[in-house]
Amino acid sequence: MNPNLYRIILLTIFVGLFALSCDEIIEYSPYQNIVDSKWKKQNVTNYNKLLPEADEGFTPFRIGLIADSHTYYDEFEKQVKYINSRNDLDFIVHLGDITLSANAREFDWYSDIMNDIKIPVITLIGNHDCLANGYDIYTEMFGESNFFFRYRDVKLVMFDNIIWEKNVIDPDFVWFDTALENDSDYKYVIPFAHIPPWGDQFNMGSEYLYNQLLLKHNVELSVHGHGHSYGYSQPYGDVNYLSIPAPIRDELVIMDVQSDTIIVERIEY
């Protein structure tokens, strides 16, 4: 073979392989926000799976609570298997931090695992999910980061309270104040937010305001992730604060919503 032709062939092969590897790198760069059509608006899709039962009058129901699955993929898969072994849960709420660096690949990994759960999952945004272009990926993949929905005459408020990674001074407390209103004679109004008010991102004023808004609206319980471990206490008096562990703890927290009380169960598996 002509030596020059041989060099050309080798160079062509090398360039082709390099191009393929570059495509892979570019596709999952920190600034890429490609979302597969099958993963778009998952919170809306999953809520629609709860209809028409969600619009019925109150009857007791149970929510599985999980959080901070980033970096714990093996443990998260184990948690999913345990959830699927049960038949007493209506749906799951994930309290955020589904990624470590908000890379598009990590959002895909979460969706691949999460969609193995046999019941609907509602996913909040976490602070890690707001790195780079993560906020844009989240909103395309799941929908608005501040939202609420009704389930059997209970109002569930999902509050985006991320500060540092979004480069804001305070979360949208005006929206939160309005969302907490019991405007339809709900039996309960329950807020969920990734960061608890005592978290490092909250200044003293925001910490105080968060709890004051719960007192203003007679909220009994607030649910959070971020800390990676279980906690259930009244750090400010009156209002109960529930912290959800990361999958590495091999625990599932269940919120049992009854007509006269909300029972919290912590289960090791």
N, C-alpha and C positions, 0 to 999 in steps of 0.2 A: 504494500500500500504506500502511496505517496506520503512522505513524512508530513508535508504541510496539510494534506487532507486529513491525516490522522489527528493532527493537533486541532484542526477545525472541529472535528467530530467531538473530541474530548471537551473542547471549550464550550460547544453547544450543550452538551450534557450537563456540564458544570453550571452554566448560566441558568439552564432550566431548573435544576435542583435548587439553586440559590433563590430563584424567583419564587418557587413554591414555599421555601422556608420563610422568605420575606413576607409573603402573603399571610402566612400563619401568624407572624409577629405583628403585622399591621392590623390584622383582624381583631386581635385581642390586646391592642395597646391600651394604656390607661385612658386615652382620649377617644376611643372608638365606642360608639353607642348603637351598634347594629342589634336589633331585636327581632328574632324570628317571629313571623306572624302568629305561630301557634302559641306563643307566650305573651301576646299583647293583652293588656287589660284583664289580668287574671283575677284581681279582686272582684271586678264586675261579673266576670264569668262564674266565679265560685259563689258569689252572693245569689245569683240567679238560680243556682242549683238548690238553694234553700227555699225558693218560692214553690208553691204558694203558702207553704207552712209558716214562713216568716211573718206573713200578714195575718195569721190567726190570733185569736185572743190568748191570754197568758195560760200556759201550762209549764210545769217545771222542765228545765233543760240543763244540759251539761256541756261545758266548753273545755277542751284540752288546751293548755297554755304551754308554749315553747318559746325559746329565745336564743339568740347569740349562737347560731349554728356555724358561723364562720370558723374555718380551720378544723372543725370537728366533724369531718364528713363521714368517717366510719361510725362514730358515735351517733350522728344524725340518722344514718341509715338504720342503725339498731333501734333508735327511738321510733322511727317510722314503722318498723316491724312490730314494735310493741303496741303502738297506737292501732295498727290494723288488726291486732289480736283481740281488741276490745270491740264491743258492739253497743256501748252505752253512751257514746259521745255524739252530739249533734254536729259540731264543727270544731275546727282548730283556729286559734289565733297565734300567729308568730309575732313576737314583740320586737323584731328588727335585729340588725347586724346579721344579714344573710350573707354578707361578703366581708373580706378582710380589707381589700384595697379598691373595691368597687370596679374591678375589672369585668369586662363583658363575659368572659369565660366563667367567672365565679357566679354571676347571675344565672347563667345557663346551668351550671352544676346544681345550684339550689333548686331551680325549677324542675330539673330532671328528677331529683330525689323527692322533692315536695309533692310532685304530681303522682307519686306512687301511693300517697295517702288516699284511702278509699272514701273519705268524707271531705267536704269543702274546707279550704284553708284561706284565711284572711291574713295578709302580710303587711305589717307596719314597716316604716322606714327607720333605719338605725343610723348612728353617726358614721360608722365605717362605710355605709352604703352611699354616703354623700361625698366621698372623696372623688377627685378628678371629675369625670362626667357622670358619676354615679346617680346623681339626682335625676338627670335627664333619662337615664336608662330605667331607673325605678318607675318614674311616672309613665313611661311608655309601656313598661312591662306589667305594671300593677294598677296604674291610675293615679288620681290625685293623692297627695301625701297627707292632707287633712280631709277627713271624711267621717261620716257617721251613718249608721243604718239601724233599722228596726228589726228586732227578732222577738216575736211573741210578746209584744207590748213592753219590751225592754229596749232602751236606746243605748247603743254601744258607740262611743265616741273615740275615734282613732286620731290622736293628736301628734303632729310632727313638731317635736320640741328640740330639734337639732340646732345648735348655735355655731360652734367653732367651725365645723367643716362647711357650713353654708355661709360663713362670714357675715353673720347677723348678730345684733346685740341681744335681742330677745326673740323667743318664738312668738307666733301670732296669737297673743292672749285675747285680742278682740274677737277673733274667730272662736277661740276656745270658750270664752264667756258665753257667746251666743249659742254654741253647740251644746253646752251643758244645760240649757233651759229645758225644763220639763213641760214642753208646749203641747203635748197630746195626752196628758194624764198617764204617762208611762209608769209602770210599777217600779222600775229602777232606771237610773241613768248611770252608766259605768264608763269611766274614761280609761283609755289605754295609751301609754306613751313610752317610748324606748327608755328615756333617761328619767330617773326619779328626781324629784325636786332638790334633794340633797346632793345630787351628782356634781362632779367637778365643773361641768359646763355652766351651771346655774350660779349667778351671783346672789347675794343675800336678798335683794329686792325681788328677783324672779322666784326664788324659793318661797318667800313669804306670800307672794301674789298667787302662786299656783295653789297653795293650800287654802288661801282665803276664798278663791273662786269655788273650790269644792265645798267649803262651808256655806258660802252664799247660796249654792244650789242644792244644799242638803244631800250631797253625794256621800255615800257610805264607804266606798271602796275605790282605790285607784291602783292600776296594774302596770308593772314596769319590767323591763329587761335590764341590760347594760352591766349589771354587777356580777353575772355568771353564777350566782349562788342564790339559794332560797332565803326569803325573809318575809315575815308577816308581823307587822307591828303598827303602833300608833305614835310615830315620832313627834307629832305636833299635837297629839290629843285629838280625840273624837273621830278622825278619819282613819280607816285602815289602809295601809299601804302593803301591797303584795309584790314581791320581787321573784322573778322566774329564773330558775337555774339554766345554765348552758347544758347541751346534751352530754358533755363529758361527765356530768354528775350522775347519769343513769337514773334520772328522776322525771316523773311527769306530774305536773300540777293540774288539778281539775277544779273548775269552778262550777259548783252545783247550785243553780239558781232556783230557789224555792219561793213559794208565794210570800213567806214571812221572813225569810233570811237568805243569805248567800253563804254557803258552806265551802270552805277551801280544803281540798284533799291533796296531800303530798304523798306520792306513791314511788317507791323504789322498785326497779325491775331488773 
